[in-house]
Amino acid sequence: MAPLAFVTGATGTVGPYLINTLLTRGYRVRALVRSPDAYEVPKGVEVIAGGLHDEASVRRGVEGANVVFHLAALLHINDPRPEVQAQYQVVNVEGTRILVEAAKQAAVGRFVFFSTISVYGPSSGGKAWEETDALAPVTLYGQSKKEAESVVRSVMPSSTILRLAAVYGPQMKGNYPTLAGVLGKGIRFFVGNGRNRRTLVHTADVAQASILAAEHPGAVGETFNVTDGAVHRFDDIARAMQQAMGRRPGITYVPASIVRPMLTVAQTLLKAINVRFSGPLLLDKLIEDVAVSGDKLREELGFEPHYALTDGWRNTLGARSS
């Protein structure tokens, strides 16, 4: 009988790609979905209605599964409100605990946990983070994922942890769709200098890495960064996006030292009238340096990404506009 894969986070950025890849490879697929009525179920996928804290649904999901792919998570939110902050612990840590404990009890053979390179925190000094480096997350999302990694390792030490770079693709969410929207309107002025580094990976390549994590004997008990194999400057990413949208590439940069004081003053004035303004925080995210090495996955499991920067953004933005 074909192996059975249980997937959480089936409706997110990566989930649809992973499920289609699994089906193509002959897996039977079962997916945990909070709102099945709003989910266009691919042919051959069994749907379990519920969330990570619905223990009965989770137990049904892992029953008889050969591998669990745990994608579901509360993702990064810029400047989350207090009521949202506690949800990171509830969803990303405790939800993971419920799932991995159920997987262990069900004697699931392989457990693949999707973490994030945010567990490292920003990089500096020209270094690219490697899997053996100390973790120092600075966001609630990164902190919760670091805790969740510890939960997974303590319950099922044989699990494989994939620390994903910033994921982009047709169903991407977060800051990159916002950047694409700005560039698509022809805006060519940004803060910073464009030289800060970023690490990306296309959703299709995440799906490929996921299969390796589930099938390769060298993946058992290991942690891997998942990247497109390169470290990019912000300016390179912006230009690739402009080209993908048919616009002439090129950005004019305004030094952050000029803009930051104005944003700080605006934040102070707005706070006095109880208006939230995240300008300084968003500036920090824009000029942040995030460089991570994906060498281990390539060297130990033979991972070869299909999408380099230009082709990846052409695929992404072409699909989103169609």
C-alpha positions as CSV (number, residue, x, y, z in Angstrom):
1,M,0.0,0.0,0.0
2,A,1.2,3.5,-0.8
3,P,2.6,5.5,2.2
4,L,0.2,7.9,4.0
5,A,1.3,11.5,4.7
6,F,-0.6,13.7,7.2
7,V,-0.2,17.4,6.4
8,T,-1.1,20.3,8.6
9,G,-1.2,23.8,7.1
10,A,-2.6,22.5,3.9
11,T,-4.0,25.8,2.8
12,G,-1.0,28.0,3.4
13,T,1.8,29.1,1.2
14,V,3.6,25.8,1.0
15,G,0.8,23.3,1.7
16,P,-0.7,23.1,-1.8
17,Y,2.7,22.6,-3.4
18,L,3.6,19.9,-0.9
19,I,0.3,18.1,-1.3
20,N,0.6,18.1,-5.1
21,T,4.1,16.9,-4.9
22,L,3.1,14.1,-2.5
23,L,0.3,13.0,-4.8
24,T,2.6,13.0,-7.8
25,R,5.0,10.7,-6.0
26,G,2.2,8.2,-5.2
27,Y,1.5,9.1,-1.5
28,R,-1.9,8.9,0.0
29,V,-2.5,12.3,1.6
30,R,-4.6,13.3,4.6
31,A,-4.9,17.0,5.5
32,L,-5.9,18.8,8.7
33,V,-8.1,21.8,7.6
34,R,-9.9,24.3,9.9
35,S,-12.4,25.3,7.3
36,P,-13.0,22.4,4.9
37,D,-15.9,24.2,3.2
38,A,-13.5,26.9,2.0
39,Y,-10.8,24.4,0.9
40,E,-10.7,23.2,-2.7
41,V,-9.7,19.6,-2.0
42,P,-7.4,18.1,-4.6
43,K,-8.5,14.7,-5.9
44,G,-7.4,11.9,-3.6
45,V,-6.9,14.0,-0.5
46,E,-8.7,12.9,2.7
47,V,-9.7,16.0,4.8
48,I,-9.8,16.0,8.6
49,A,-11.8,19.0,9.9
50,G,-10.2,20.7,12.9
51,G,-7.3,22.5,14.3
52,L,-4.2,21.6,16.2
53,H,-6.0,21.9,19.6
54,D,-8.8,19.5,18.5
55,E,-7.1,16.5,19.9
56,A,-9.6,14.0,18.5
57,S,-9.0,15.4,15.0
58,V,-5.3,15.3,15.4
59,R,-5.4,11.7,16.6
60,R,-7.5,10.7,13.5
61,G,-5.0,12.5,11.4
62,V,-1.9,10.7,12.6
63,E,-3.6,7.3,12.8
64,G,-1.8,5.0,10.3
65,A,0.3,7.8,8.9
66,N,3.9,7.0,7.8
67,V,5.0,10.6,7.9
68,V,3.7,13.9,9.3
69,F,4.5,17.2,7.7
70,H,3.7,19.9,10.3
71,L,3.4,23.3,8.5
72,A,0.5,24.9,10.4
73,A,1.6,28.0,12.4
74,L,0.8,31.5,13.3
75,L,3.2,33.4,11.0
76,H,5.2,36.6,11.6
77,I,3.1,39.7,12.2
78,N,4.7,43.1,12.3
79,D,4.1,44.7,15.7
80,P,1.4,42.3,16.9
81,R,-1.2,43.6,19.3
82,P,-1.1,42.2,22.9
83,E,-4.0,39.9,22.3
84,V,-2.2,38.3,19.4
85,Q,1.1,37.8,21.2
86,A,-0.2,35.0,23.4
87,Q,-1.4,33.1,20.4
88,Y,2.1,32.4,19.3
89,Q,2.6,30.2,22.4
90,V,-0.8,28.6,22.0
91,V,-0.6,27.8,18.3
92,N,3.1,27.4,17.5
93,V,4.3,25.8,20.7
94,E,1.4,24.0,22.4
95,G,-0.2,23.1,19.1
96,T,3.0,21.5,18.0
97,R,3.3,19.6,21.3
98,I,-0.2,18.1,20.9
99,L,0.6,17.0,17.3
100,V,4.1,15.5,18.0
101,E,2.9,13.7,21.1
102,A,0.0,12.2,19.1
103,A,2.4,11.2,16.3
104,K,4.7,9.4,18.8
105,Q,1.8,7.6,20.3
106,A,0.6,6.5,16.9
107,A,4.1,5.2,16.1
108,V,4.5,7.5,13.0
109,G,7.8,6.7,11.3
110,R,8.9,10.2,10.2
111,F,8.0,13.7,11.6
112,V,9.0,16.7,9.5
113,F,8.7,20.0,11.4
114,F,8.8,23.3,9.5
115,S,10.6,26.0,11.4
116,T,12.1,29.3,10.2
117,I,15.5,31.0,9.9
118,S,14.0,33.6,12.2
119,V,15.2,31.5,15.0
120,Y,18.7,32.8,14.4
121,G,17.9,36.5,14.5
122,P,19.5,39.1,12.2
123,S,23.0,38.5,10.8
124,S,25.9,40.8,10.8
125,G,29.6,41.0,10.0
126,G,29.3,39.2,6.7
127,K,28.4,35.9,8.4
128,A,25.7,33.5,7.0
129,W,24.1,31.5,9.8
130,E,24.6,27.7,9.8
131,E,22.6,25.0,11.6
132,T,25.2,24.7,14.4
133,D,25.0,28.5,15.3
134,A,23.4,29.7,18.5
135,L,19.7,30.7,18.2
136,A,18.8,34.3,19.1
137,P,15.4,35.1,17.8
138,V,14.2,38.7,18.1
139,T,10.5,38.3,17.1
140,L,7.7,36.5,18.9
141,Y,7.3,34.3,15.8
142,G,11.0,33.3,15.9
143,Q,10.9,32.8,19.7
144,S,7.9,30.5,19.4
145,K,9.4,28.5,16.7
146,K,12.6,28.0,18.7
147,E,10.5,26.7,21.6
148,A,8.6,24.4,19.2
149,E,11.8,23.0,17.9
150,S,12.8,22.0,21.4
151,V,9.4,20.4,21.9
152,V,9.8,18.3,18.8
153,R,13.3,17.2,19.6
154,S,12.3,16.2,23.2
155,V,9.3,14.2,22.1
156,M,10.6,12.7,18.8
157,P,14.4,13.0,18.6
158,S,14.3,11.3,15.2
159,S,12.3,14.2,13.7
160,T,13.7,16.3,10.9
161,I,13.5,20.1,11.3
162,L,13.5,22.3,8.3
163,R,14.3,26.0,8.9
164,L,12.8,27.8,6.0
165,A,14.2,30.9,4.5
166,A,11.7,33.6,3.5
167,V,9.3,31.6,1.3
168,Y,7.9,33.2,-1.9
169,G,5.7,31.9,-4.6
170,P,2.2,32.4,-6.1
171,Q,0.5,32.1,-2.7
172,M,3.0,33.9,-0.6
173,K,2.0,36.1,2.4
174,G,3.7,38.7,4.5
175,N,6.1,41.5,3.6
176,Y,7.1,40.4,0.1
177,P,3.6,40.8,-1.4
178,T,3.6,44.3,0.1
179,L,7.0,45.0,-1.6
180,A,5.7,43.6,-4.9
181,G,2.6,45.9,-4.7
182,V,4.8,49.0,-4.1
183,L,7.2,48.1,-6.9
184,G,4.3,47.3,-9.2
185,K,3.0,50.9,-8.7
186,G,6.3,52.2,-10.1
187,I,7.6,53.5,-6.8
188,R,11.4,53.6,-7.0
189,F,12.5,55.2,-3.7
190,F,13.4,53.1,-0.7
191,V,15.1,53.6,2.6
192,G,18.6,52.1,3.3
193,N,21.3,51.3,0.8
194,G,20.0,48.1,-0.8
195,R,23.1,46.1,0.3
196,N,21.5,44.4,3.3
197,R,21.3,40.6,2.7
198,R,18.3,38.4,2.4
199,T,17.8,34.6,2.1
200,L,14.8,33.2,0.0
201,V,13.4,30.0,-1.2
202,H,10.6,29.3,-3.7
203,T,7.6,27.2,-2.5
204,A,8.2,24.5,-5.1
205,D,11.7,24.0,-3.7
206,V,10.4,23.8,-0.2
207,A,8.2,21.0,-1.4
208,Q,11.2,19.2,-2.9
209,A,13.2,19.6,0.4
210,S,10.2,18.3,2.3
211,I,10.3,15.0,0.3
212,L,14.0,14.6,1.0
213,A,13.3,15.2,4.7
214,A,10.7,12.4,4.7
215,E,12.5,9.9,2.6
216,H,16.3,10.3,2.9
217,P,17.9,8.2,5.6
218,G,20.4,11.0,6.3
219,A,17.6,13.3,7.3
220,V,16.7,11.4,10.5
221,G,17.2,13.5,13.6
222,E,18.8,16.4,11.6
223,T,18.1,20.1,11.2
224,F,18.5,21.8,7.8
225,N,18.3,25.4,6.6
226,V,16.2,25.5,3.3
227,T,17.3,28.2,0.9
228,D,17.7,28.7,-2.8
229,G,21.5,28.3,-2.4
230,A,22.4,31.9,-2.5
231,V,22.4,35.0,-0.3
232,H,20.9,38.0,-2.1
233,R,21.1,41.8,-1.6
234,F,17.8,43.5,-1.1
235,D,18.5,45.5,-4.3
236,D,18.9,42.3,-6.3
237,I,15.5,41.1,-5.1
238,A,13.8,44.3,-5.9
239,R,15.3,44.4,-9.4
240,A,14.3,40.8,-10.0
241,M,10.7,41.7,-9.0
242,Q,10.7,44.8,-11.2
243,Q,11.9,42.7,-14.2
244,A,9.3,40.1,-13.5
245,M,6.6,42.8,-13.7
246,G,8.0,44.2,-16.9
247,R,9.3,47.4,-15.3
248,R,12.7,48.9,-15.8
249,P,14.9,47.8,-12.9
250,G,16.4,50.4,-10.6
251,I,16.0,51.8,-7.1
252,T,17.0,55.1,-5.5
253,Y,17.9,54.8,-1.9
254,V,17.5,57.3,0.9
255,P,19.8,56.8,4.0
256,A,18.0,55.4,7.0
257,S,19.7,58.0,9.2
258,I,17.6,60.7,7.5
259,V,14.3,58.9,7.7
260,R,14.4,57.3,11.2
261,P,14.2,60.5,13.2
262,M,11.1,61.6,11.3
263,L,9.4,58.2,11.9
264,T,10.3,58.3,15.6
265,V,8.8,61.8,16.0
266,A,5.7,60.6,14.1
267,Q,5.4,57.6,16.4
268,T,5.6,59.7,19.5
269,L,3.0,62.2,18.3
270,L,0.6,59.5,17.3
271,K,1.1,57.5,20.5
272,A,-0.1,60.6,22.4
273,I,-3.5,60.3,20.7
274,N,-3.6,56.5,21.0
275,V,-2.8,55.7,17.4
276,R,-0.5,52.8,16.7
277,F,2.3,53.6,14.3
278,S,4.9,51.0,13.4
279,G,7.1,53.1,11.2
280,P,10.4,52.6,13.0
281,L,9.8,48.8,13.3
282,L,9.0,48.5,9.6
283,L,12.1,50.5,8.8
284,D,14.2,48.0,10.8
285,K,12.6,45.1,8.9
286,L,13.3,46.8,5.6
287,I,17.0,47.3,6.2
288,E,17.5,44.1,8.3
289,D,20.3,41.7,7.2
290,V,19.3,38.1,7.1
291,A,22.0,35.7,5.6
292,V,21.7,32.0,6.1
293,S,23.7,29.1,4.5
294,G,21.8,26.2,2.8
295,D,25.0,24.2,2.2
296,K,24.2,21.4,4.6
297,L,21.0,20.4,2.9
298,R,22.7,20.4,-0.5
299,E,25.8,18.5,0.7
300,E,24.2,15.9,2.9
301,L,20.9,15.2,1.1
302,G,21.7,16.3,-2.5
303,F,19.1,19.1,-2.5
304,E,19.2,21.2,-5.7
305,P,16.7,24.1,-5.9
306,H,15.0,24.6,-9.2
307,Y,14.3,28.3,-8.9
308,A,17.0,31.0,-8.9
309,L,16.0,34.6,-8.1
310,T,15.0,35.8,-11.6
311,D,13.0,32.7,-12.6
312,G,11.5,32.4,-9.2
313,W,10.0,35.9,-9.2
314,R,8.9,35.6,-12.8
315,N,7.0,32.4,-11.8
316,T,5.6,34.1,-8.6
317,L,4.4,37.4,-10.0
318,G,3.2,36.0,-13.3
319,A,1.0,33.5,-11.4
320,R,-0.3,36.1,-9.0
321,S,-1.3,38.4,-11.8
322,S,-3.1,35.8,-13.9
